[in-house]
Amino acid sequence: MKVAVAADHAGSLLLDPVLNEVRRLGHEALDLGTHDPAKPDDYPDRAADIAAALTERRAERGVLICGSGVGASVAANKVRGIRAALCHDTYSAHQGVEHDEMNVLCLGARVIGEALAIELVRAFLSANFSGDERHRRRLNKIAAMESRF
């Protein structure tokens, strides 16, 4: 699987460990930066990079990291077809894919450490959408909201 990974300056310390784990798991990593924590960088720009990679089909999933993960999640979800969620527990990281077809995992580098980030990436990337009728029905409602508003 191709996985896009991006971080703003506040999330940059987790960027390399996440990229390394994606590769260690046998996936192709698309490094969208930012690697310099001293250079101010805005999370909406990194969210746009992740969204572009997914909508242009250069990646199938994304991992987006900022200080709290909240801003990254809010920004990424502004793009039609992006289903981003902030996860700081492994259940949500895999259940979000299985039930909600989440395609972007958001992490808060100032909230969690490297070990938990790696566990979350593992849970996210190992999960598959169930395809159950109830989950497809709910996703269709989300798609209708995206079109309507």
C-alpha positions in Angstrom: 0.0 0.0 0.0 1.2 3.5 -0.7 1.0 5.7 2.4 1.5 9.5 2.4 3.0 10.9 5.6 3.2 14.6 6.5 3.8 16.7 9.6 3.8 20.4 10.4 6.7 21.8 12.5 5.0 20.7 15.8 4.6 17.1 14.5 8.0 16.8 12.8 9.6 14.8 15.6 7.3 11.9 14.9 7.7 12.1 11.1 10.8 9.9 10.7 9.7 7.2 13.2 6.3 7.0 11.4 7.9 6.9 7.9 10.3 4.2 9.1 7.5 2.1 10.5 5.4 2.4 7.4 8.4 1.1 5.4 9.2 -1.6 8.0 5.7 -2.9 7.5 6.3 -3.3 3.8 4.4 -0.3 2.6 5.6 2.4 0.2 6.0 5.7 2.1 5.4 9.0 0.4 7.3 11.6 2.5 5.6 15.0 2.4 7.7 16.6 5.1 8.2 18.8 7.2 11.5 17.7 8.8 12.6 20.9 10.5 10.8 21.7 13.9 12.5 25.1 14.0 10.8 26.3 10.7 7.2 27.3 11.4 4.8 25.4 9.2 1.0 25.4 9.1 -0.9 22.2 9.5 -3.6 23.1 6.8 -0.8 23.1 4.2 0.3 19.6 5.3 -3.4 18.5 5.3 -3.7 19.8 1.8 -0.6 17.8 0.8 -2.1 14.6 2.2 -5.5 15.2 0.7 -3.9 15.9 -2.7 -1.9 12.6 -2.5 -5.1 10.6 -1.8 -7.4 12.4 -4.2 -4.8 12.2 -7.0 -4.3 8.5 -6.1 -0.6 8.8 -5.4 -1.4 7.2 -2.0 -4.1 5.0 -0.6 -3.9 6.2 3.0 -2.3 9.0 4.9 -0.8 9.8 8.3 -1.0 13.4 9.3 0.8 14.8 12.4 0.6 18.1 14.1 0.9 19.2 17.7 -2.4 18.0 19.0 -3.8 16.3 15.9 -7.0 18.3 16.1 -6.2 21.0 13.6 -4.8 18.5 11.2 -8.0 16.4 11.4 -10.3 19.5 11.0 -8.3 20.7 7.9 -8.1 17.3 6.2 -11.8 16.6 6.6 -12.6 19.7 4.5 -11.7 17.8 1.4 -14.4 15.6 -0.2 -13.5 11.9 0.1 -11.1 12.4 3.0 -12.1 10.6 6.2 -9.6 11.7 8.7 -9.7 11.0 12.5 -7.5 11.9 15.4 -6.7 8.6 17.2 -4.7 8.2 20.3 -5.9 4.6 21.0 -5.4 1.5 18.9 -9.1 0.5 18.9 -10.1 3.8 17.2 -7.2 3.5 14.8 -8.3 0.1 13.4 -12.1 0.5 14.0 -12.1 3.8 12.1 -10.9 1.9 9.0 -13.1 -1.2 9.5 -16.4 0.7 10.1 -15.8 4.2 8.7 -13.3 3.6 5.9 -11.0 6.2 7.5 -8.2 7.0 5.1 -6.2 9.5 7.1 -4.8 8.8 10.6 -4.2 12.1 12.5 -1.7 12.1 15.4 -0.8 14.7 18.0 3.0 14.7 18.6 2.6 16.8 21.7 0.1 14.4 23.2 1.5 10.9 22.4 5.0 9.6 22.3 6.9 7.7 19.6 6.0 4.2 20.8 2.3 4.8 20.8 2.4 6.5 17.5 4.0 3.4 16.0 1.4 1.2 17.5 -1.3 3.4 16.1 0.2 3.3 12.6 0.4 -0.5 12.8 -3.3 -0.7 13.8 -4.4 1.7 11.1 -2.4 0.1 8.3 -3.3 -3.5 9.2 -7.1 -2.7 9.2 -9.4 -3.2 6.3 -12.9 -1.8 5.6 -15.5 -4.4 6.5 -17.8 -3.5 3.6 -20.9 -4.4 5.7 -24.1 -2.9 4.5 -24.6 -0.8 7.6 -21.2 0.8 7.2 -21.7 1.4 3.4 -25.1 3.0 4.2 -23.5 5.4 6.7 -20.7 6.3 4.3 -23.3 7.0 1.6 -24.9 9.4 4.0 -21.6 11.1 4.5 -21.0 11.4 0.8 -24.5 12.9 0.4 -23.6 15.5 3.1 -20.3 16.3 1.2 -22.3 16.9 -1.9 -25.1 18.9 -0.3 -23.1 21.3 1.8 
